[in-house]
Amino acid sequence: MCRRLVAAGNPVTAYDLDAGALAAAVGDGATAAESARDCARGADLFMTSLPGPPQAEAVMAGPAGALSELGPGSVWVDLTTNSRDLVLELASAAPEGVAAVDAPVTGAVDGARRGGLTLFVGGEPAAVAAARPVLEHLGTVIECGPLGSGNVVKLVTNQLWFAAAAALGEGFAVGQANGVELQTLWEAILNSVGDSFVARHDAPSIFAGHYDPSFPLALCVKDLGLLADLESSVDADLPVTAAARSAFERAAARYGLDAGEMCVARRIADDARMSMQLEGDWTPHWER
């Protein structure tokens, strides 16, 4: 995302705890900051992309947080898949004249590289209008409503993704166990009502056997936890979401939180003592 913003001609100051990531940003044309506070100081648009709510709170909150460095007329844009309540809490503590926008993204690493992300944006119209020209360099902007609604929409899209990802491994297992070759089964799925982003984008990670470490199970479990907070507002049983949560928690318990997201399918293959790997040039999406 930093690379896209620099390429579009924006002056970008960047910071990351990972020195290698920061060096890569500088190599792409960004200016290195010494801290997140240093990034925020004097910024018109301050953008954060963090693993989750604890990191967002650590970076932004309190007298020593980056939020305190922003001045009147500036906008904080949080690209994190975050807690709606935390975003609202942090925004309420912002200095006078500082606006906030939540804009969690979807589209994976390849989407970020080519500017093909989708950004789910929540905030006051004036703040969204100020941020939109910059955000459009990253992908498609969908305005979702007031502040916090961007994260609601993002988590709903992940809710559907998690269910599809868990189901894909089950479908592969049922087809193979009943004599259908995996390549044939996959091609049939892609040309049927069973087609999905997961089948097209994520199945190759299963076939290659790396299960997509660019999005670890830790983030899946985190997002499913945030979904549970939202589900409490629904006065009904949600069995499909509950089943998806169980499937990912079982995969994380088996392979560890650092394992790739599609280990949700690996667990099924391992238990069934079958292989879901296929020969082929399965270039990882983060290298495309």
Backbone as JSON, one array per atom type, in Angstrom:
{
  "sequence": "MCRRLVAAGNPVTAYDLDAGALAAAVGDGATAAESARDCARGADLFMTSLPGPPQAEAVMAGPAGALSELGPGSVWVDLTTNSRDLVLELASAAPEGVAAVDAPVTGAVDGARRGGLTLFVGGEPAAVAAARPVLEHLGTVIECGPLGSGNVVKLVTNQLWFAAAAALGEGFAVGQANGVELQTLWEAILNSVGDSFVARHDAPSIFAGHYDPSFPLALCVKDLGLLADLESSVDADLPVTAAARSAFERAAARYGLDAGEMCVARRIADDARMSMQLEGDWTPHWER",
  "N": [[0.83, -1.2, 0.0], [1.94, 1.21, 0.79], [3.82, 1.5, -1.23], [2.14, 1.88, -3.46], [1.01, 4.37, -2.84], [3.23, 6.07, -2.84], [4.05, 5.78, -5.51], [1.98, 7.07, -6.75], [2.59, 9.66, -6.39], [2.39, 10.81, -3.9], [3.73, 12.39, -0.99], [5.17, 10.41, 1.39], [5.54, 9.45, 4.72], [6.87, 6.89, 6.64], [6.56, 4.2, 9.05], [7.55, 1.26, 10.78], [7.63, -1.46, 13.07], [9.15, -3.57, 12.22], [12.24, -3.61, 10.95], [13.12, -4.39, 8.44], [10.81, -4.21, 6.87], [10.38, -1.46, 7.01], [12.7, -0.55, 5.74], [12.21, -1.51, 3.17], [10.03, 0.1, 2.47], [11.25, 2.6, 2.43], [13.02, 2.13, 0.36], [11.2, 2.12, -1.7], [10.59, 4.74, -1.89], [9.54, 6.15, 0.26], [9.82, 8.25, 3.22], [11.66, 7.59, 6.12], [10.37, 7.32, 9.41], [10.92, 7.78, 12.96], [9.21, 6.73, 14.76], [5.73, 5.83, 15.39], [4.45, 8.07, 16.4], [6.1, 10.06, 15.42], [5.52, 9.81, 12.73], [2.89, 10.72, 12.71], [3.05, 13.36, 13.46], [2.37, 16.48, 12.28], [1.11, 15.49, 10.04], [-1.22, 15.48, 7.33], [-2.87, 13.41, 6.61], [-3.11, 10.55, 8.37], [-2.31, 7.26, 8.37], [-3.04, 4.03, 9.51], [-2.15, 0.62, 9.61], [-2.59, -2.27, 11.05], [-2.11, -5.31, 13.05], [-4.36, -5.81, 14.72], [-6.91, -4.96, 17.24], [-5.47, -4.7, 19.85], [-2.91, -3.78, 19.06], [-3.58, -1.47, 17.65], [-4.67, 0.11, 19.69], [-2.4, 0.36, 21.34], [-0.7, 1.86, 19.69], [-2.16, 4.22, 19.21], [-3.51, 5.3, 21.52], [-3.87, 7.44, 24.45], [-1.78, 9.92, 26.19], [0.78, 9.55, 25.16], [0.3, 8.47, 22.72], [0.01, 8.16, 19.12], [-2.2, 9.51, 18.14], [-2.44, 11.82, 19.61], [-0.65, 13.52, 18.46], [-1.7, 14.55, 16.17], [-3.04, 17.33, 14.3], [-5.45, 20.08, 14.09], [-7.79, 19.7, 11.44], [-6.62, 17.5, 10.32], [-6.78, 13.98, 9.35], [-7.33, 10.81, 10.68], [-6.9, 7.69, 9.34], [-7.85, 4.48, 9.68], [-6.77, 1.47, 8.62], [-6.86, -1.0, 9.62], [-8.34, -4.19, 10.35], [-10.58, -3.97, 12.68], [-11.87, -3.45, 16.05], [-15.08, -2.16, 16.2], [-16.04, -0.72, 18.43], [-13.65, 0.06, 19.69], [-12.49, 1.76, 17.75], [-14.38, 3.84, 17.76], [-14.08, 4.69, 20.4], [-11.38, 5.56, 20.46], [-11.52, 7.6, 18.54], [-13.19, 9.4, 19.81], [-11.53, 10.44, 21.67], [-9.78, 11.99, 20.28], [-7.76, 14.86, 19.45], [-9.15, 18.19, 19.32], [-10.73, 19.03, 16.3], [-9.63, 17.0, 14.8], [-10.36, 14.4, 12.62], [-11.76, 11.09, 12.16], [-11.57, 8.05, 10.27], [-12.67, 4.84, 9.5], [-11.32, 2.26, 7.59], [-11.05, -0.58, 6.75], [-9.48, -3.14, 4.78], [-9.81, -5.39, 1.95], [-8.67, -8.09, -0.15], [-6.17, -9.21, -0.27], [-2.55, -9.79, -0.56], [-1.75, -9.63, -3.25], [-3.75, -8.01, -4.28], [-3.17, -5.63, -2.94], [-0.68, -5.01, -4.06], [-1.28, -4.42, -6.76], [-3.08, -2.37, -6.62], [-5.69, -3.18, -6.28], [-7.36, -3.49, -4.1], [-10.3, -3.62, -1.98], [-11.86, -1.13, -0.14], [-13.53, -0.65, 2.81], [-15.31, 1.89, 3.97], [-15.92, 4.01, 6.7], [-17.3, 6.89, 8.24], [-17.62, 10.46, 8.95], [-19.08, 12.45, 6.33], [-17.43, 14.63, 5.38], [-14.87, 13.99, 6.31], [-14.45, 11.52, 5.05], [-14.52, 12.38, 2.4], [-12.21, 13.9, 2.33], [-10.26, 11.97, 2.62], [-10.7, 10.19, 0.54], [-9.5, 10.71, -2.16], [-6.85, 9.85, -1.81], [-7.14, 7.24, -0.83], [-8.25, 6.01, -3.05], [-6.12, 5.38, -4.65], [-5.4, 2.94, -3.73], [-7.4, 1.15, -4.27], [-10.81, 0.13, -4.74], [-13.22, 2.19, -3.3], [-15.71, 1.82, -0.94], [-18.32, 3.4, 0.49], [-19.62, 3.07, 3.64], [-21.15, 4.11, 5.7], [-21.63, 5.69, 8.92], [-18.84, 6.35, 11.19], [-17.11, 3.43, 12.1], [-18.75, 1.68, 10.78], [-17.43, 0.68, 8.59], [-15.8, -1.36, 9.58], [-17.77, -3.14, 10.45], [-18.88, -3.98, 8.0], [-16.6, -5.09, 6.79], [-16.08, -7.26, 8.51], [-18.37, -8.78, 8.14], [-18.01, -9.55, 5.47], [-15.75, -11.13, 5.83], [-16.87, -13.05, 7.49], [-18.44, -14.51, 5.67], [-16.43, -15.34, 3.96], [-14.87, -17.01, 5.67], [-16.68, -19.09, 6.15], [-16.93, -20.11, 3.55], [-14.29, -20.9, 3.05], [-13.86, -22.92, 4.95], [-15.76, -24.73, 4.07], [-14.8, -25.4, 1.52], [-12.57, -27.15, 1.78], [-13.9, -29.33, 2.85], [-15.59, -30.03, 0.74], [-13.67, -30.74, -1.23], [-12.65, -33.02, 0.06], [-14.87, -34.78, 0.18], [-15.42, -35.2, -2.55], [-12.97, -36.38, -3.48], [-12.84, -38.66, -1.86], [-14.78, -40.15, -2.96], [-13.91, -40.96, -5.43], [-13.37, -38.98, -7.4], [-11.05, -37.12, -9.3], [-8.9, -34.58, -8.01], [-8.14, -32.32, -9.57], [-10.08, -32.36, -11.6], [-12.37, -32.04, -10.05], [-11.98, -29.48, -8.98], [-12.0, -27.87, -11.31], [-14.63, -28.28, -12.07], [-15.99, -27.09, -9.94], [-15.25, -24.4, -10.31], [-16.72, -23.79, -12.52], [-19.38, -23.73, -11.86], [-22.27, -23.43, -9.65], [-20.94, -23.58, -7.28], [-18.74, -21.97, -7.38], [-16.42, -19.44, -6.21], [-14.68, -16.65, -4.66], [-12.89, -17.76, -2.88], [-12.52, -20.35, -3.93], [-11.24, -19.74, -6.32], [-9.07, -17.99, -5.69], [-7.84, -18.95, -3.34], [-7.71, -21.76, -3.31], [-5.39, -22.62, -4.84], [-3.36, -22.27, -2.93], [-3.77, -24.39, -1.25], [-3.29, -26.5, -3.02], [-0.58, -26.08, -3.55], [0.54, -26.59, -1.12], [1.42, -24.84, 0.84], [-0.49, -23.35, 2.1], [-1.03, -20.65, 2.39], [0.69, -18.6, 4.04], [0.74, -15.83, 4.15], [-1.5, -14.8, 5.28], [-2.09, -15.5, 8.35], [-3.43, -18.05, 10.57], [-3.8, -16.85, 13.01], [-4.83, -14.29, 12.48], [-7.26, -15.0, 11.35], [-8.57, -16.21, 13.55], [-8.6, -14.01, 15.24], [-10.29, -12.21, 13.81], [-12.65, -13.71, 13.8], [-13.23, -13.63, 16.48], [-13.8, -10.89, 16.79], [-16.06, -10.85, 15.21], [-17.8, -12.31, 16.83], [-18.44, -10.46, 18.78], [-20.08, -8.74, 17.31], [-22.11, -10.48, 16.55], [-23.57, -10.78, 18.83], [-25.53, -8.91, 18.75], [-27.53, -9.95, 17.25], [-30.56, -11.52, 17.49], [-30.75, -14.4, 17.21], [-29.88, -17.78, 16.37], [-26.76, -18.56, 14.86], [-25.69, -20.83, 13.09], [-23.96, -21.56, 10.93], [-21.86, -19.71, 10.96], [-20.88, -20.27, 13.5], [-19.97, -22.87, 13.09], [-17.91, -22.41, 11.24], [-16.19, -20.9, 12.85], [-15.46, -22.83, 14.74], [-14.11, -24.61, 13.04], [-11.82, -23.16, 12.23], [-10.63, -22.64, 14.68], [-9.99, -25.23, 15.47], [-8.09, -25.86, 13.51], [-6.1, -23.98, 14.15], [-5.39, -24.85, 16.71], [-4.24, -27.27, 16.03], [-2.11, -26.72, 14.18], [-0.9, -24.35, 14.9], [-0.87, -20.79, 15.51], [0.58, -19.32, 13.7], [0.47, -20.62, 11.32], [-0.68, -20.98, 7.88], [-3.75, -19.6, 6.57], [-5.34, -21.45, 5.05], [-4.94, -23.84, 6.25], [-7.15, -24.7, 7.43], [-8.33, -26.37, 5.63], [-6.28, -28.21, 5.37], [-6.34, -29.62, 7.77], [-8.55, -31.29, 7.47], [-7.74, -32.89, 5.3], [-5.5, -34.14, 6.42], [-6.66, -35.59, 8.54], [-8.3, -37.29, 7.1], [-6.44, -38.73, 5.8], [-5.56, -38.13, 3.18], [-4.27, -36.57, 0.18], [-4.28, -33.2, -0.78], [-2.76, -31.89, -2.57], [-1.53, -30.68, -5.69], [0.24, -31.13, -8.73], [1.83, -28.45, -10.45], [2.24, -25.01, -11.57], [2.0, -23.16, -9.11], [2.11, -20.22, -8.41], [2.71, -18.2, -5.63], [0.28, -15.87, -4.42], [1.22, -13.52, -3.31], [3.53, -13.05, -4.66], [2.91, -12.35, -7.17]],
  "CA": [[0.0, 0.0, 0.0], [2.87, 2.34, 0.82], [4.39, 1.6, -2.58], [1.12, 2.47, -4.34], [0.85, 5.79, -2.52], [4.42, 6.77, -3.32], [4.02, 5.77, -6.98], [0.97, 8.02, -7.2], [3.11, 11.0, -6.21], [2.16, 11.33, -2.55], [4.85, 12.34, -0.04], [4.79, 9.44, 2.43], [6.45, 9.13, 5.82], [6.47, 5.54, 7.04], [7.2, 3.58, 10.2], [7.17, -0.12, 11.1], [8.51, -2.09, 14.04], [10.02, -4.46, 11.45], [13.22, -2.78, 10.26], [13.15, -4.8, 7.05], [9.64, -3.63, 6.2], [10.62, -0.02, 6.88], [13.73, -0.37, 4.71], [11.56, -1.72, 1.89], [9.23, 1.29, 2.2], [12.2, 3.66, 2.05], [13.49, 1.78, -0.98], [10.14, 2.46, -2.65], [10.48, 6.19, -1.99], [9.01, 6.78, 1.46], [10.77, 8.78, 4.19], [11.55, 6.83, 7.36], [10.14, 7.99, 10.68], [11.52, 7.07, 14.09], [8.13, 6.16, 15.56], [4.41, 6.17, 14.88], [4.21, 9.47, 16.79], [6.85, 10.88, 14.47], [4.73, 9.78, 11.49], [1.66, 11.5, 12.86], [3.33, 14.77, 13.71], [2.3, 17.34, 11.1], [0.5, 14.81, 8.89], [-2.6, 15.79, 6.95], [-3.57, 12.12, 6.59], [-2.31, 9.57, 9.1], [-2.92, 5.96, 8.06], [-2.51, 2.9, 10.29], [-2.5, -0.74, 9.17], [-2.04, -3.01, 12.17], [-2.68, -6.65, 13.13], [-5.65, -5.9, 15.38], [-7.23, -3.95, 18.25], [-4.44, -4.38, 20.85], [-1.85, -2.98, 18.45], [-4.13, -0.15, 17.34], [-4.76, 0.86, 20.94], [-1.05, 0.66, 21.79], [-0.13, 2.9, 18.84], [-2.94, 5.45, 19.12], [-4.18, 5.79, 22.71], [-3.2, 8.08, 25.57], [-0.94, 11.11, 25.94], [1.97, 9.17, 24.38], [-0.13, 7.85, 21.48], [0.15, 8.93, 17.88], [-3.38, 10.35, 17.94], [-2.23, 13.12, 20.27], [0.24, 14.35, 17.63], [-2.42, 15.09, 15.01], [-3.51, 18.68, 14.49], [-6.75, 20.42, 13.5], [-7.89, 19.54, 10.0], [-6.03, 16.23, 9.88], [-7.67, 12.83, 9.39], [-6.75, 9.5, 10.96], [-7.55, 6.62, 8.58], [-7.42, 3.19, 10.21], [-6.95, 0.4, 7.64], [-6.88, -2.23, 10.39], [-9.61, -4.85, 10.67], [-10.52, -3.53, 14.07], [-13.1, -3.42, 16.83], [-15.85, -0.93, 16.01], [-16.09, 0.03, 19.68], [-12.36, 0.69, 19.95], [-12.36, 2.88, 16.82], [-15.21, 4.93, 18.27], [-13.46, 5.18, 21.64], [-10.19, 6.34, 20.12], [-11.92, 8.81, 17.83], [-13.78, 10.34, 20.77], [-10.43, 11.04, 22.44], [-8.89, 12.71, 19.37], [-7.7, 16.31, 19.67], [-10.19, 18.96, 18.64], [-10.48, 19.29, 14.88], [-9.09, 15.8, 14.15], [-11.42, 13.48, 12.23], [-11.35, 9.69, 12.03], [-12.22, 7.23, 9.26], [-12.22, 3.44, 9.49], [-11.27, 1.82, 6.19], [-10.42, -1.89, 6.61], [-9.31, -3.52, 3.37], [-9.83, -6.8, 1.55], [-8.08, -8.27, -1.47], [-4.91, -9.94, -0.13], [-1.3, -9.09, -0.9], [-1.72, -9.31, -4.67], [-4.61, -6.85, -4.46], [-2.44, -4.45, -2.48], [0.39, -4.71, -5.01], [-1.75, -3.86, -8.03], [-4.12, -1.36, -6.4], [-6.97, -3.84, -6.47], [-8.06, -3.73, -2.84], [-11.57, -2.96, -1.7], [-11.78, -0.46, 1.15], [-14.85, -0.43, 3.41], [-15.01, 3.16, 4.63], [-16.92, 4.6, 7.57], [-16.91, 8.18, 8.81], [-18.39, 11.63, 8.54], [-18.86, 12.7, 4.9], [-16.31, 15.53, 5.1], [-13.63, 13.25, 6.55], [-14.32, 10.54, 3.98], [-14.19, 13.11, 1.17], [-10.8, 14.32, 2.4], [-9.38, 10.8, 2.49], [-11.0, 9.39, -0.64], [-8.54, 10.77, -3.28], [-5.66, 9.04, -1.49], [-7.55, 5.84, -0.72], [-8.54, 5.45, -4.37], [-4.88, 4.82, -5.22], [-5.24, 1.59, -3.21], [-8.43, 0.28, -4.81], [-12.2, 0.59, -4.8], [-13.72, 2.71, -2.03], [-17.14, 1.65, -0.71], [-18.73, 4.15, 1.68], [-20.51, 2.15, 4.37], [-21.98, 4.79, 6.69], [-20.89, 6.42, 9.95], [-17.61, 5.77, 11.71], [-17.28, 2.09, 12.65], [-19.5, 0.79, 9.87], [-16.47, 0.02, 7.71], [-15.39, -2.62, 10.2], [-18.9, -4.06, 10.43], [-18.96, -4.55, 6.66], [-15.43, -5.96, 6.57], [-16.22, -8.5, 9.26], [-19.4, -9.58, 7.49], [-17.4, -10.2, 4.29], [-14.9, -12.21, 6.34], [-17.77, -14.09, 7.97], [-18.79, -15.32, 4.51], [-15.18, -15.96, 3.48], [-14.5, -18.11, 6.57], [-17.59, -20.22, 5.9], [-16.58, -20.69, 2.26], [-12.98, -21.55, 3.15], [-14.04, -24.17, 5.67], [-16.54, -25.65, 3.24], [-14.05, -25.85, 0.35], [-11.83, -28.35, 2.13], [-14.85, -30.44, 3.03], [-16.01, -30.45, -0.59], [-12.58, -31.48, -1.84], [-12.52, -34.32, 0.7], [-15.99, -35.64, -0.21], [-15.23, -35.6, -3.94], [-11.85, -37.31, -3.61], [-13.14, -39.92, -1.19], [-15.72, -40.89, -3.8], [-13.31, -41.34, -6.69], [-13.18, -37.9, -8.38], [-9.73, -36.5, -9.22], [-8.98, -33.24, -7.45], [-8.1, -31.33, -10.65], [-11.4, -32.37, -12.24], [-13.32, -31.49, -9.09], [-11.76, -28.03, -8.89], [-12.49, -27.25, -12.55], [-16.09, -28.32, -12.02], [-16.42, -26.07, -8.97], [-15.05, -23.08, -10.91], [-17.71, -23.61, -13.58], [-20.66, -24.15, -11.29], [-22.78, -22.58, -8.57], [-20.01, -23.66, -6.17], [-17.61, -21.05, -7.58], [-16.28, -18.38, -5.21], [-13.33, -16.07, -4.55], [-12.05, -18.73, -2.17], [-12.17, -21.43, -4.85], [-10.33, -19.25, -7.35], [-7.88, -17.33, -5.16], [-7.21, -19.62, -2.21], [-7.46, -23.18, -3.55], [-3.99, -22.9, -5.21], [-2.52, -22.36, -1.73], [-3.91, -25.77, -0.79], [-2.62, -27.37, -3.99], [0.87, -25.9, -3.43], [0.96, -27.15, 0.16], [1.89, -23.85, 1.82], [-1.73, -22.96, 2.79], [-1.05, -19.19, 2.43], [1.18, -17.99, 5.28], [0.62, -14.37, 4.15], [-2.62, -14.49, 6.18], [-2.01, -16.62, 9.29], [-4.61, -18.42, 11.33], [-3.97, -15.88, 14.11], [-5.73, -13.23, 12.02], [-8.59, -15.6, 11.2], [-9.14, -16.36, 14.88], [-8.87, -12.64, 15.73], [-11.48, -11.68, 13.15], [-13.8, -14.46, 14.27], [-13.53, -13.08, 17.8], [-14.48, -9.61, 16.58], [-17.39, -11.19, 14.72], [-18.62, -12.74, 17.96], [-18.96, -9.24, 19.41], [-21.18, -8.23, 16.48], [-23.18, -11.47, 16.53], [-24.39, -10.64, 20.04], [-26.64, -8.01, 18.43], [-28.51, -10.7, 16.47], [-31.35, -12.37, 18.37], [-31.0, -15.66, 16.51], [-28.75, -18.7, 16.29], [-26.02, -18.45, 13.61], [-24.94, -22.09, 13.12], [-22.9, -21.65, 9.93], [-20.72, -18.94, 11.48], [-20.34, -21.02, 14.63], [-19.22, -24.01, 12.55], [-16.67, -21.89, 10.67], [-15.32, -20.54, 13.97], [-14.92, -24.08, 15.28], [-13.16, -25.19, 12.08], [-10.57, -22.42, 12.27], [-10.02, -22.84, 16.0], [-9.39, -26.56, 15.45], [-6.87, -25.79, 12.69], [-5.09, -23.24, 14.91], [-4.92, -25.72, 17.79], [-3.44, -28.34, 15.43], [-0.92, -26.29, 13.43], [-0.34, -23.13, 15.47], [-1.46, -19.54, 15.02], [1.37, -18.76, 12.6], [0.24, -21.41, 10.1], [-1.48, -20.3, 6.88], [-5.21, -19.63, 6.71], [-5.99, -22.6, 4.44], [-4.78, -25.04, 7.07], [-8.5, -25.16, 7.75], [-8.53, -27.52, 4.74], [-5.23, -29.2, 5.65], [-6.76, -30.45, 8.89], [-9.45, -32.31, 6.93], [-6.94, -33.81, 4.5], [-4.66, -34.95, 7.31], [-7.5, -36.53, 9.28], [-8.81, -38.27, 6.15], [-5.27, -39.39, 5.23], [-5.55, -37.92, 1.73], [-3.49, -35.42, -0.27], [-4.96, -32.18, -1.59], [-1.75, -31.18, -3.35], [-1.53, -30.95, -7.13], [1.38, -30.62, -9.48], [1.51, -27.27, -11.23], [2.96, -23.78, -11.25], [1.12, -22.42, -8.2], [2.84, -19.04, -7.93], [2.0, -17.57, -4.51], [-0.35, -14.61, -4.85], [2.0, -12.36, -2.86], [4.65, -12.86, -5.57], [2.41, -12.01, -8.53]],
  "C": [[0.86, 1.26, 0.0], [3.45, 2.58, -0.57], [3.41, 2.26, -3.55], [0.98, 3.97, -4.09], [2.03, 6.61, -3.01], [4.4, 6.88, -4.84], [3.02, 6.77, -7.53], [1.4, 9.47, -6.96], [2.87, 11.61, -4.85], [3.44, 11.31, -1.73], [4.45, 11.48, 1.16], [5.91, 9.31, 3.45], [5.98, 7.83, 6.44], [7.21, 5.1, 8.3], [6.67, 2.16, 10.36], [8.14, -0.64, 12.15], [9.52, -3.02, 13.38], [10.96, -3.59, 10.61], [13.3, -3.13, 8.77], [11.99, -4.22, 6.26], [9.83, -2.13, 6.0], [11.66, 0.26, 5.8], [13.13, -0.55, 3.32], [10.73, -0.5, 1.5], [10.12, 2.45, 1.77], [12.75, 3.4, 0.66], [12.48, 2.12, -2.06], [9.9, 3.96, -2.74], [9.88, 6.9, -0.8], [10.16, 7.33, 2.31], [10.57, 8.05, 5.51], [11.28, 7.75, 8.54], [10.76, 7.16, 11.79], [10.48, 6.39, 14.97], [6.8, 6.47, 14.89], [4.05, 7.61, 15.22], [4.9, 10.42, 15.82], [6.13, 10.94, 13.13], [3.54, 10.73, 11.56], [1.91, 12.99, 12.95], [3.31, 15.57, 12.41], [1.63, 16.72, 9.9], [-0.9, 15.35, 8.61], [-3.47, 14.54, 7.01], [-2.65, 11.11, 7.26], [-3.0, 8.23, 8.99], [-2.23, 4.86, 8.87], [-3.03, 1.6, 9.71], [-1.82, -1.7, 10.12], [-2.72, -4.38, 12.29], [-4.05, -6.72, 13.78], [-5.83, -4.85, 16.45], [-6.13, -3.69, 19.29], [-3.33, -3.5, 20.3], [-2.34, -1.57, 18.12], [-4.22, 0.71, 18.6], [-3.38, 1.27, 21.44], [-0.44, 1.81, 21.0], [-0.84, 4.24, 19.03], [-3.3, 6.08, 20.45], [-3.26, 6.55, 23.66], [-2.32, 9.25, 25.17], [0.29, 10.8, 25.1], [1.6, 8.55, 23.04], [-0.02, 8.77, 20.29], [-1.02, 9.87, 17.66], [-3.18, 11.74, 18.52], [-1.36, 14.06, 19.46], [-0.48, 14.98, 16.44], [-3.0, 16.46, 15.33], [-4.84, 18.94, 13.82], [-6.73, 20.32, 11.98], [-7.32, 18.24, 9.48], [-7.04, 15.1, 10.04], [-6.85, 11.58, 9.7], [-7.57, 8.46, 10.22], [-6.99, 5.29, 9.09], [-7.79, 2.09, 9.23], [-7.03, -0.98, 8.31], [-8.28, -2.86, 10.38], [-9.71, -4.84, 12.19], [-11.87, -3.72, 14.76], [-13.82, -2.09, 16.59], [-15.83, -0.09, 17.29], [-14.78, 0.73, 19.98], [-12.14, 1.88, 19.03], [-13.15, 4.08, 17.32], [-14.61, 5.53, 19.53], [-12.24, 6.03, 21.35], [-10.56, 7.65, 19.45], [-12.49, 9.85, 18.78], [-12.72, 11.05, 21.6], [-9.47, 11.84, 21.57], [-8.87, 14.2, 19.71], [-8.78, 17.03, 18.86], [-9.79, 19.24, 17.2], [-9.88, 18.13, 14.12], [-10.23, 14.83, 13.87], [-10.87, 12.07, 12.1], [-12.2, 8.98, 10.98], [-11.75, 5.8, 9.47], [-12.36, 2.93, 8.06], [-10.56, 0.48, 6.07], [-10.47, -2.36, 5.15], [-9.47, -5.02, 3.18], [-9.22, -6.91, 0.16], [-6.71, -8.93, -1.46], [-3.71, -9.16, -0.64], [-1.25, -8.73, -2.38], [-2.63, -8.13, -4.98], [-3.92, -5.57, -4.03], [-1.37, -4.04, -3.49], [-0.11, -3.99, -6.26], [-2.82, -2.79, -7.86], [-5.51, -1.91, -6.58], [-7.68, -4.19, -5.18], [-9.48, -3.18, -2.9], [-11.49, -2.41, -0.29], [-13.2, -0.16, 1.63], [-14.73, 0.77, 4.36], [-16.2, 3.65, 5.45], [-16.43, 5.91, 8.14], [-17.83, 9.29, 8.37], [-18.07, 11.97, 7.09], [-17.66, 13.58, 4.59], [-14.98, 14.82, 5.28], [-13.39, 12.22, 5.46], [-13.92, 11.22, 2.67], [-12.74, 13.55, 1.16], [-9.86, 13.15, 2.16], [-9.54, 10.09, 1.16], [-9.97, 9.51, -1.76], [-7.28, 9.95, -3.05], [-6.03, 7.56, -1.46], [-7.8, 5.21, -2.08], [-7.3, 4.98, -5.1], [-4.69, 3.36, -4.79], [-6.27, 0.62, -3.79], [-9.79, 0.93, -4.83], [-12.69, 0.99, -3.42], [-15.23, 2.51, -1.98], [-17.5, 2.37, 0.59], [-19.85, 3.39, 2.38], [-21.42, 2.83, 5.38], [-21.12, 5.5, 7.72], [-19.65, 5.66, 10.42], [-17.9, 4.44, 12.41], [-17.97, 1.14, 11.72], [-18.58, 0.1, 8.88], [-16.04, -1.31, 8.28], [-16.53, -3.62, 10.29], [-18.98, -4.76, 9.08], [-17.79, -5.5, 6.4], [-15.59, -7.3, 7.29], [-17.33, -9.38, 8.7], [-18.82, -10.27, 6.25], [-16.47, -11.32, 4.73], [-15.73, -13.37, 6.89], [-18.13, -15.05, 6.83], [-17.57, -16.02, 3.94], [-14.81, -17.16, 4.34], [-15.39, -19.32, 6.33], [-17.24, -20.91, 4.59], [-15.26, -21.45, 2.32], [-13.09, -22.89, 3.87], [-14.77, -25.2, 4.82], [-15.74, -26.2, 2.06], [-13.27, -27.12, 0.64], [-12.73, -29.56, 2.31], [-15.32, -30.96, 1.67], [-14.93, -31.23, -1.32], [-12.5, -32.9, -1.26], [-13.63, -35.27, 0.25], [-15.82, -36.13, -1.65], [-14.13, -36.62, -4.11], [-12.17, -38.67, -3.0], [-14.09, -40.79, -2.01], [-15.25, -41.01, -5.24], [-13.11, -40.25, -7.73], [-11.79, -37.3, -8.2], [-9.86, -35.04, -8.81], [-8.98, -32.16, -8.53], [-9.47, -31.22, -11.34], [-12.44, -31.72, -11.33], [-13.21, -29.97, -9.02], [-12.3, -27.32, -10.14], [-14.02, -27.23, -12.58], [-16.64, -27.26, -11.07], [-16.34, -24.68, -9.59], [-16.09, -22.78, -11.98], [-19.1, -24.02, -13.12], [-21.13, -23.14, -10.25], [-21.89, -22.63, -7.33], [-18.82, -22.72, -6.28], [-17.61, -19.95, -6.52], [-14.88, -17.79, -5.31], [-12.39, -17.07, -3.89], [-11.6, -19.84, -3.12], [-11.14, -20.98, -5.87], [-9.01, -18.77, -6.76], [-7.11, -18.18, -4.16], [-6.95, -21.11, -2.42], [-6.02, -23.46, -3.99], [-3.04, -22.95, -4.02], [-2.61, -23.74, -1.1], [-3.13, -26.68, -1.71], [-1.1, -27.29, -3.86], [1.4, -26.45, -2.11], [1.51, -26.15, 1.14], [0.72, -23.23, 2.59], [-1.83, -21.46, 3.09], [-0.62, -18.58, 3.77], [1.1, -16.47, 5.29], [-0.56, -13.9, 5.0], [-2.71, -15.63, 7.18], [-3.32, -16.87, 10.02], [-4.85, -17.47, 12.51], [-4.94, -14.77, 13.71], [-7.14, -13.76, 11.81], [-9.29, -15.69, 12.56], [-9.48, -14.99, 15.47], [-10.15, -12.09, 15.13], [-12.74, -12.41, 13.58], [-14.2, -14.04, 15.68], [-14.25, -11.75, 17.7], [-15.9, -9.83, 16.05], [-18.32, -11.6, 15.86], [-19.21, -11.54, 18.69], [-20.15, -8.69, 18.64], [-22.37, -9.18, 16.5], [-24.1, -11.33, 17.74], [-25.57, -9.71, 19.82], [-27.76, -8.72, 17.68], [-29.24, -11.66, 17.4], [-31.76, -13.64, 17.63], [-29.72, -16.49, 16.54], [-28.1, -18.56, 14.92], [-25.13, -19.69, 13.47], [-23.82, -22.19, 12.11], [-21.65, -20.9, 10.4], [-20.07, -19.67, 12.64], [-19.5, -22.21, 14.15], [-17.9, -23.55, 11.94], [-15.69, -21.52, 11.78], [-14.67, -21.79, 14.55], [-13.86, -24.68, 14.36], [-11.82, -24.49, 12.14], [-9.87, -22.57, 13.62], [-9.36, -24.22, 16.08], [-8.1, -26.57, 14.64], [-5.76, -25.08, 13.45], [-4.53, -24.08, 16.05], [-3.99, -26.81, 17.26], [-2.1, -27.83, 14.91], [-0.26, -25.03, 13.97], [-0.89, -21.89, 14.8], [-0.69, -18.94, 13.86], [1.16, -19.5, 11.28], [-0.72, -20.67, 9.17], [-2.97, -20.56, 7.03], [-5.86, -20.91, 6.18], [-5.62, -23.92, 5.1], [-6.12, -25.52, 7.59], [-8.88, -26.34, 6.84], [-7.48, -28.61, 5.0], [-5.65, -30.15, 6.77], [-7.67, -31.59, 8.42], [-8.66, -33.35, 6.15], [-6.1, -34.72, 5.38], [-5.5, -35.98, 8.05], [-8.02, -37.65, 8.37], [-7.7, -39.07, 5.48], [-5.31, -39.35, 3.7], [-4.71, -36.68, 1.42], [-4.38, -34.48, -1.09], [-3.94, -31.34, -2.36], [-1.81, -31.63, -4.81], [-0.25, -30.42, -7.74], [0.95, -29.42, -10.31], [2.33, -26.08, -10.78], [2.05, -22.9, -10.4], [1.89, -21.24, -7.6], [2.07, -18.4, -6.78], [1.47, -16.2, -4.9], [0.46, -13.4, -4.42], [3.25, -12.13, -3.72], [4.21, -12.45, -6.97], [2.61, -10.53, -8.82]]
}
